[in-house]
Each structure stands twice: as structure tokens, then as C-alpha cells.
Amino acid sequence: MRYSIEITREAMRALAKLDKPVRRRLQTAIYGLQNDPRPNGVKALKGLNGAYRMRVGDYRIIYTIDDGRLVVVVVDLGRRREVYRNL
């Protein structure tokens, strides 16, 4: 079963601000979630029910999974020191 990917406006803005090589790495990781929304290394975030984080170098991708609709929603992404401030 393939999941569809939805990216919030905030996450799209953050992605657009990044350098092209970093943006490509993050996009590859995001679209890899279509086949496996819970790959090895992904951790559930405490205090945020149903939210997960994926580590890609110094960057973090914060997302939720709706198993009923088969949708992964990318909520935010950015450098580790910045991404958790907005949650």
C-alpha cells in the first residue's frame, strides 16, 4: 500500500529556502515515506500525539501519519535547533 504525501504550507516554505542539494535530499526522504512511513530510525515525538520525526543529516522532518486514509502529512522541516521551536 502506498501512502500519499501532503506537505503543509509552512513546510513548503521551509523547503524552498534551502540550498538545492539539501532540498533534494529532504525531498527524497519525504517521498520515500510513500512506501514505508515508519522506516528504521524514525522516532515518535513525545507530547505530540501521532507525530514522528525523521533525521536527515542536520535536518529533521516532522510528520504525522493517517493510516485510515493512507496519508503522510509533512508538518515542518528544518535544522534540528530550529524545527522544534515551532511545535
A tleap script that builds the chain and sets N, CA, C and O, in Angstrom:
source leaprc.protein.ff14SB
mol = sequence {
  NMET ARG TYR SER ILE GLU ILE THR ARG GLU
  ALA MET ARG ALA LEU ALA LYS LEU ASP LYS
  PRO VAL ARG ARG ARG LEU GLN THR ALA ILE
  TYR GLY LEU GLN ASN ASP PRO ARG PRO ASN
  GLY VAL LYS ALA LEU LYS GLY LEU ASN GLY
  ALA TYR ARG MET ARG VAL GLY ASP TYR ARG
  ILE ILE TYR THR ILE ASP ASP GLY ARG LEU
  VAL VAL VAL VAL VAL ASP LEU GLY ARG ARG
  ARG GLU VAL TYR ARG ASN CLEU
}
set mol.1.N position { 0.848 -1.185 0.000 }
set mol.1.CA position { 0.000 0.000 0.000 }
set mol.1.C position { 0.886 1.239 0.000 }
set mol.1.O position { 1.765 1.384 0.850 }
set mol.2.N position { 0.655 2.105 -0.933 }
set mol.2.CA position { 1.401 3.359 -0.997 }
set mol.2.C position { 0.609 4.448 -0.299 }
set mol.2.O position { -0.605 4.566 -0.468 }
set mol.3.N position { 1.308 5.228 0.475 }
set mol.3.CA position { 0.722 6.383 1.136 }
set mol.3.C position { 0.891 7.585 0.218 }
set mol.3.O position { 1.856 7.666 -0.542 }
set mol.4.N position { -0.046 8.508 0.293 }
set mol.4.CA position { 0.131 9.763 -0.428 }
set mol.4.C position { 0.803 10.753 0.523 }
set mol.4.O position { 0.727 10.606 1.742 }
set mol.5.N position { 1.451 11.748 -0.040 }
set mol.5.CA position { 2.194 12.736 0.734 }
set mol.5.C position { 1.494 14.081 0.623 }
set mol.5.O position { 1.179 14.535 -0.478 }
set mol.6.N position { 1.252 14.715 1.757 }
set mol.6.CA position { 0.759 16.093 1.800 }
set mol.6.C position { 1.801 16.909 2.551 }
set mol.6.O position { 2.307 16.478 3.587 }
set mol.7.N position { 2.117 18.079 2.031 }
set mol.7.CA position { 3.109 18.949 2.662 }
set mol.7.C position { 2.423 20.259 3.006 }
set mol.7.O position { 1.833 20.905 2.140 }
set mol.8.N position { 2.501 20.652 4.278 }
set mol.8.CA position { 1.854 21.891 4.707 }
set mol.8.C position { 2.542 23.094 4.074 }
set mol.8.O position { 3.677 23.003 3.607 }
set mol.9.N position { 1.853 24.193 4.068 }
set mol.9.CA position { 2.385 25.433 3.506 }
set mol.9.C position { 3.669 25.843 4.228 }
set mol.9.O position { 4.631 26.286 3.601 }
set mol.10.N position { 3.671 25.691 5.540 }
set mol.10.CA position { 4.853 26.045 6.329 }
set mol.10.C position { 6.056 25.186 5.940 }
set mol.10.O position { 7.171 25.691 5.809 }
set mol.11.N position { 5.827 23.900 5.759 }
set mol.11.CA position { 6.912 23.001 5.363 }
set mol.11.C position { 7.397 23.321 3.948 }
set mol.11.O position { 8.596 23.244 3.677 }
set mol.12.N position { 6.489 23.676 3.054 }
set mol.12.CA position { 6.881 24.041 1.687 }
set mol.12.C position { 7.747 25.288 1.685 }
set mol.12.O position { 8.731 25.360 0.948 }
set mol.13.N position { 7.391 26.270 2.504 }
set mol.13.CA position { 8.199 27.493 2.606 }
set mol.13.C position { 9.595 27.176 3.117 }
set mol.13.O position { 10.588 27.676 2.590 }
set mol.14.N position { 9.663 26.339 4.150 }
set mol.14.CA position { 10.960 25.967 4.720 }
set mol.14.C position { 11.797 25.214 3.687 }
set mol.14.O position { 13.006 25.429 3.599 }
set mol.15.N position { 11.180 24.352 2.922 }
set mol.15.CA position { 11.880 23.580 1.903 }
set mol.15.C position { 12.404 24.491 0.793 }
set mol.15.O position { 13.517 24.298 0.303 }
set mol.16.N position { 11.615 25.470 0.402 }
set mol.16.CA position { 12.004 26.377 -0.678 }
set mol.16.C position { 13.205 27.245 -0.307 }
set mol.16.O position { 13.944 27.677 -1.191 }
set mol.17.N position { 13.409 27.505 0.967 }
set mol.17.CA position { 14.515 28.354 1.418 }
set mol.17.C position { 15.861 27.636 1.438 }
set mol.17.O position { 16.903 28.281 1.560 }
set mol.18.N position { 15.851 26.322 1.321 }
set mol.18.CA position { 17.080 25.539 1.451 }
set mol.18.C position { 17.862 25.492 0.141 }
set mol.18.O position { 17.308 25.696 -0.940 }
set mol.19.N position { 19.165 25.218 0.263 }
set mol.19.CA position { 20.008 25.027 -0.912 }
set mol.19.C position { 19.524 23.810 -1.693 }
set mol.19.O position { 18.940 22.884 -1.131 }
set mol.20.N position { 19.775 23.831 -2.981 }
set mol.20.CA position { 19.263 22.777 -3.856 }
set mol.20.C position { 19.708 21.365 -3.450 }
set mol.20.O position { 18.866 20.467 -3.436 }
set mol.21.N position { 20.989 21.118 -3.118 }
set mol.21.CA position { 21.369 19.745 -2.733 }
set mol.21.C position { 20.668 19.270 -1.454 }
set mol.21.O position { 20.280 18.106 -1.355 }
set mol.22.N position { 20.508 20.157 -0.489 }
set mol.22.CA position { 19.823 19.809 0.762 }
set mol.22.C position { 18.351 19.556 0.479 }
set mol.22.O position { 17.766 18.602 0.992 }
set mol.23.N position { 17.761 20.411 -0.336 }
set mol.23.CA position { 16.347 20.263 -0.695 }
set mol.23.C position { 16.109 18.911 -1.371 }
set mol.23.O position { 15.115 18.244 -1.083 }
set mol.24.N position { 17.007 18.504 -2.262 }
set mol.24.CA position { 16.856 17.215 -2.946 }
set mol.24.C position { 16.919 16.050 -1.967 }
set mol.24.O position { 16.129 15.110 -2.064 }
set mol.25.N position { 17.862 16.111 -1.019 }
set mol.25.CA position { 17.980 15.036 -0.025 }
set mol.25.C position { 16.711 14.918 0.801 }
set mol.25.O position { 16.234 13.815 1.066 }
set mol.26.N position { 16.164 16.067 1.210 }
set mol.26.CA position { 14.944 16.054 2.014 }
set mol.26.C position { 13.748 15.574 1.196 }
set mol.26.O position { 12.918 14.817 1.700 }
set mol.27.N position { 13.655 16.005 -0.052 }
set mol.27.CA position { 12.553 15.557 -0.903 }
set mol.27.C position { 12.610 14.048 -1.131 }
set mol.27.O position { 11.578 13.377 -1.129 }
set mol.28.N position { 13.811 13.521 -1.327 }
set mol.28.CA position { 13.969 12.075 -1.497 }
set mol.28.C position { 13.494 11.339 -0.251 }
set mol.28.O position { 12.805 10.323 -0.346 }
set mol.29.N position { 13.866 11.856 0.919 }
set mol.29.CA position { 13.445 11.233 2.183 }
set mol.29.C position { 11.931 11.315 2.349 }
set mol.29.O position { 11.294 10.347 2.764 }
set mol.30.N position { 11.354 12.478 2.024 }
set mol.30.CA position { 9.908 12.663 2.165 }
set mol.30.C position { 9.154 11.693 1.260 }
set mol.30.O position { 8.226 11.020 1.709 }
set mol.31.N position { 9.542 11.618 -0.002 }
set mol.31.CA position { 8.812 10.749 -0.924 }
set mol.31.C position { 9.108 9.275 -0.684 }
set mol.31.O position { 8.368 8.416 -1.162 }
set mol.32.N position { 10.175 8.966 0.047 }
set mol.32.CA position { 10.424 7.593 0.476 }
set mol.32.C position { 9.402 7.124 1.493 }
set mol.32.O position { 9.203 5.923 1.672 }
set mol.33.N position { 8.750 8.075 2.163 }
set mol.33.CA position { 7.720 7.738 3.146 }
set mol.33.C position { 6.470 7.149 2.497 }
set mol.33.O position { 5.642 6.551 3.184 }
set mol.34.N position { 6.325 7.311 1.189 }
set mol.34.CA position { 5.172 6.730 0.493 }
set mol.34.C position { 5.154 5.214 0.630 }
set mol.34.O position { 4.094 4.613 0.805 }
set mol.35.N position { 6.316 4.605 0.550 }
set mol.35.CA position { 6.406 3.141 0.614 }
set mol.35.C position { 6.511 2.627 2.036 }
set mol.35.O position { 6.011 1.545 2.343 }
set mol.36.N position { 7.156 3.390 2.908 }
set mol.36.CA position { 7.360 2.962 4.293 }
set mol.36.C position { 7.298 4.189 5.202 }
set mol.36.O position { 8.317 4.852 5.395 }
set mol.37.N position { 6.135 4.508 5.762 }
set mol.37.CA position { 6.009 5.715 6.582 }
set mol.37.C position { 6.696 5.617 7.941 }
set mol.37.O position { 6.830 6.619 8.644 }
set mol.38.N position { 7.129 4.422 8.309 }
set mol.38.CA position { 7.830 4.247 9.590 }
set mol.38.C position { 9.150 3.503 9.366 }
set mol.38.O position { 9.324 2.393 9.869 }
set mol.39.N position { 10.084 4.106 8.612 }
set mol.39.CA position { 11.355 3.412 8.363 }
set mol.39.C position { 12.215 3.354 9.622 }
set mol.39.O position { 11.923 4.025 10.612 }
set mol.40.N position { 13.265 2.557 9.579 }
set mol.40.CA position { 14.189 2.478 10.709 }
set mol.40.C position { 14.770 3.856 11.010 }
set mol.40.O position { 15.080 4.619 10.095 }
set mol.41.N position { 14.913 4.167 12.278 }
set mol.41.CA position { 15.488 5.438 12.689 }
set mol.41.C position { 14.466 6.527 12.956 }
set mol.41.O position { 14.804 7.562 13.530 }
set mol.42.N position { 13.227 6.311 12.550 }
set mol.42.CA position { 12.176 7.298 12.799 }
set mol.42.C position { 11.688 7.133 14.230 }
set mol.42.O position { 11.505 6.015 14.713 }
set mol.43.N position { 11.477 8.266 14.905 }
set mol.43.CA position { 11.026 8.207 16.294 }
set mol.43.C position { 9.707 8.946 16.458 }
set mol.43.O position { 9.472 9.977 15.829 }
set mol.44.N position { 8.854 8.401 17.313 }
set mol.44.CA position { 7.611 9.087 17.675 }
set mol.44.C position { 7.973 10.225 18.621 }
set mol.44.O position { 8.816 10.055 19.502 }
set mol.45.N position { 7.345 11.378 18.445 }
set mol.45.CA position { 7.625 12.529 19.299 }
set mol.45.C position { 6.746 12.490 20.535 }
set mol.45.O position { 5.530 12.321 20.441 }
set mol.46.N position { 7.361 12.645 21.676 }
set mol.46.CA position { 6.613 12.669 22.933 }
set mol.46.C position { 5.888 14.001 23.046 }
set mol.46.O position { 6.432 15.045 22.684 }
set mol.47.N position { 4.676 13.962 23.543 }
set mol.47.CA position { 3.898 15.179 23.728 }
set mol.47.C position { 3.124 15.607 22.491 }
set mol.47.O position { 2.228 16.446 22.585 }
set mol.48.N position { 3.448 15.053 21.352 }
set mol.48.CA position { 2.728 15.359 20.113 }
set mol.48.C position { 2.142 14.048 19.603 }
set mol.48.O position { 2.820 13.267 18.936 }
set mol.49.N position { 0.904 13.825 19.919 }
set mol.49.CA position { 0.256 12.555 19.622 }
set mol.49.C position { 0.252 12.273 18.120 }
set mol.49.O position { -0.291 13.049 17.334 }
set mol.50.N position { 0.855 11.172 17.737 }
set mol.50.CA position { 0.847 10.767 16.337 }
set mol.50.C position { 1.890 11.427 15.468 }
set mol.50.O position { 1.892 11.211 14.256 }
set mol.51.N position { 2.780 12.227 16.039 }
set mol.51.CA position { 3.811 12.900 15.251 }
set mol.51.C position { 5.113 12.103 15.310 }
set mol.51.O position { 5.449 11.491 16.324 }
set mol.52.N position { 5.822 12.131 14.205 }
set mol.52.CA position { 7.095 11.433 14.080 }
set mol.52.C position { 8.150 12.404 13.580 }
set mol.52.O position { 7.841 13.458 13.025 }
set mol.53.N position { 9.407 12.021 13.793 }
set mol.53.CA position { 10.483 12.815 13.230 }
set mol.53.C position { 11.460 11.904 12.518 }
set mol.53.O position { 11.775 10.806 12.977 }
set mol.54.N position { 11.928 12.390 11.388 }
set mol.54.CA position { 12.927 11.679 10.608 }
set mol.54.C position { 14.173 12.550 10.552 }
set mol.54.O position { 14.089 13.756 10.320 }
set mol.55.N position { 15.303 11.943 10.760 }
set mol.55.CA position { 16.570 12.664 10.743 }
set mol.55.C position { 17.221 12.490 9.376 }
set mol.55.O position { 17.365 11.374 8.877 }
set mol.56.N position { 17.611 13.619 8.779 }
set mol.56.CA position { 18.337 13.613 7.511 }
set mol.56.C position { 19.517 14.561 7.697 }
set mol.56.O position { 19.398 15.760 7.446 }
set mol.57.N position { 20.647 14.031 8.134 }
set mol.57.CA position { 21.806 14.867 8.445 }
set mol.57.C position { 21.483 15.778 9.617 }
set mol.57.O position { 21.027 15.310 10.661 }
set mol.58.N position { 21.717 17.080 9.453 }
set mol.58.CA position { 21.414 18.066 10.496 }
set mol.58.C position { 19.951 18.494 10.475 }
set mol.58.O position { 19.531 19.294 11.311 }
set mol.59.N position { 19.184 17.979 9.545 }
set mol.59.CA position { 17.797 18.400 9.367 }
set mol.59.C position { 16.834 17.370 9.939 }
set mol.59.O position { 17.151 16.185 10.045 }
set mol.60.N position { 15.647 17.855 10.304 }
set mol.60.CA position { 14.593 16.995 10.819 }
set mol.60.C position { 13.329 17.237 9.996 }
set mol.60.O position { 13.013 18.368 9.628 }
set mol.61.N position { 12.627 16.162 9.724 }
set mol.61.CA position { 11.327 16.228 9.056 }
set mol.61.C position { 10.299 15.779 10.084 }
set mol.61.O position { 10.374 14.658 10.587 }
set mol.62.N position { 9.341 16.644 10.399 }
set mol.62.CA position { 8.282 16.339 11.356 }
set mol.62.C position { 7.020 16.023 10.552 }
set mol.62.O position { 6.614 16.800 9.687 }
set mol.63.N position { 6.412 14.886 10.844 }
set mol.63.CA position { 5.232 14.492 10.072 }
set mol.63.C position { 4.280 13.647 10.903 }
set mol.63.O position { 4.639 13.108 11.950 }
set mol.64.N position { 3.058 13.550 10.403 }
set mol.64.CA position { 2.042 12.695 11.011 }
set mol.64.C position { 1.603 11.664 9.969 }
set mol.64.O position { 1.795 11.846 8.767 }
set mol.65.N position { 1.013 10.585 10.463 }
set mol.65.CA position { 0.551 9.515 9.582 }
set mol.65.C position { -0.928 9.265 9.852 }
set mol.65.O position { -1.336 9.081 10.999 }
set mol.66.N position { -1.722 9.259 8.792 }
set mol.66.CA position { -3.135 8.895 8.883 }
set mol.66.C position { -3.290 7.541 8.188 }
set mol.66.O position { -3.449 7.470 6.970 }
set mol.67.N position { -3.240 6.472 8.982 }
set mol.67.CA position { -3.311 5.126 8.414 }
set mol.67.C position { -4.671 4.821 7.795 }
set mol.67.O position { -4.766 4.002 6.881 }
set mol.68.N position { -5.712 5.465 8.280 }
set mol.68.CA position { -7.044 5.236 7.736 }
set mol.68.C position { -7.174 5.713 6.303 }
set mol.68.O position { -7.799 5.050 5.475 }
set mol.69.N position { -6.588 6.859 6.010 }
set mol.69.CA position { -6.645 7.431 4.660 }
set mol.69.C position { -5.392 7.152 3.842 }
set mol.69.O position { -5.330 7.494 2.661 }
set mol.70.N position { -4.381 6.525 4.471 }
set mol.70.CA position { -3.083 6.273 3.836 }
set mol.70.C position { -2.432 7.580 3.383 }
set mol.70.O position { -2.060 7.736 2.220 }
set mol.71.N position { -2.304 8.519 4.334 }
set mol.71.CA position { -1.723 9.829 4.054 }
set mol.71.C position { -0.628 10.127 5.064 }
set mol.71.O position { -0.790 9.894 6.261 }
set mol.72.N position { 0.494 10.648 4.567 }
set mol.72.CA position { 1.568 11.172 5.406 }
set mol.72.C position { 1.544 12.685 5.230 }
set mol.72.O position { 1.634 13.180 4.107 }
set mol.73.N position { 1.423 13.427 6.339 }
set mol.73.CA position { 1.381 14.886 6.290 }
set mol.73.C position { 2.678 15.425 6.871 }
set mol.73.O position { 2.953 15.247 8.058 }
set mol.74.N position { 3.479 16.085 6.034 }
set mol.74.CA position { 4.717 16.709 6.492 }
set mol.74.C position { 4.336 18.049 7.107 }
set mol.74.O position { 3.864 18.952 6.417 }
set mol.75.N position { 4.549 18.164 8.418 }
set mol.75.CA position { 4.125 19.342 9.170 }
set mol.75.C position { 5.178 20.437 9.115 }
set mol.75.O position { 4.847 21.604 8.907 }
set mol.76.N position { 6.445 20.073 9.298 }
set mol.76.CA position { 7.527 21.060 9.308 }
set mol.76.C position { 8.839 20.353 9.039 }
set mol.76.O position { 8.945 19.135 9.175 }
set mol.77.N position { 9.831 21.127 8.657 }
set mol.77.CA position { 11.175 20.609 8.485 }
set mol.77.C position { 12.158 21.739 8.662 }
set mol.77.O position { 11.818 22.909 8.483 }
set mol.78.N position { 13.368 21.390 9.012 }
set mol.78.CA position { 14.409 22.392 9.205 }
set mol.78.C position { 15.549 21.828 10.017 }
set mol.78.O position { 15.586 20.640 10.338 }
set mol.79.N position { 16.478 22.707 10.343 }
set mol.79.CA position { 17.612 22.295 11.174 }
set mol.79.C position { 17.111 21.902 12.555 }
set mol.79.O position { 16.092 22.401 13.033 }
set mol.80.N position { 17.833 21.018 13.169 }
set mol.80.CA position { 17.439 20.470 14.470 }
set mol.80.C position { 17.165 21.562 15.495 }
set mol.80.O position { 16.166 21.505 16.212 }
set mol.81.N position { 18.038 22.548 15.566 }
set mol.81.CA position { 17.897 23.573 16.609 }
set mol.81.C position { 16.703 24.498 16.376 }
set mol.81.O position { 16.260 25.183 17.299 }
set mol.82.N position { 16.184 24.522 15.154 }
set mol.82.CA position { 15.090 25.438 14.827 }
set mol.82.C position { 13.727 24.761 14.732 }
set mol.82.O position { 12.713 25.362 15.086 }
set mol.83.N position { 13.693 23.524 14.260 }
set mol.83.CA position { 12.425 22.900 13.895 }
set mol.83.C position { 11.521 22.646 15.099 }
set mol.83.O position { 10.298 22.712 14.969 }
set mol.84.N position { 12.087 22.360 16.251 }
set mol.84.CA position { 11.264 22.037 17.417 }
set mol.84.C position { 10.682 23.276 18.094 }
set mol.84.O position { 9.774 23.153 18.916 }
set mol.85.N position { 11.177 24.447 17.772 }
set mol.85.CA position { 10.672 25.688 18.388 }
set mol.85.C position { 9.230 25.980 18.004 }
set mol.85.O position { 8.474 26.531 18.805 }
set mol.86.N position { 8.849 25.622 16.804 }
set mol.86.CA position { 7.519 25.966 16.287 }
set mol.86.C position { 6.435 24.969 16.676 }
set mol.86.O position { 5.256 25.197 16.403 }
set mol.87.N position { 6.818 23.880 17.302 }
set mol.87.CA position { 5.825 22.838 17.605 }
set mol.87.C position { 5.112 23.080 18.897 }
set mol.87.O position { 4.251 22.290 19.285 }
savepdb mol mol.pdb
quit
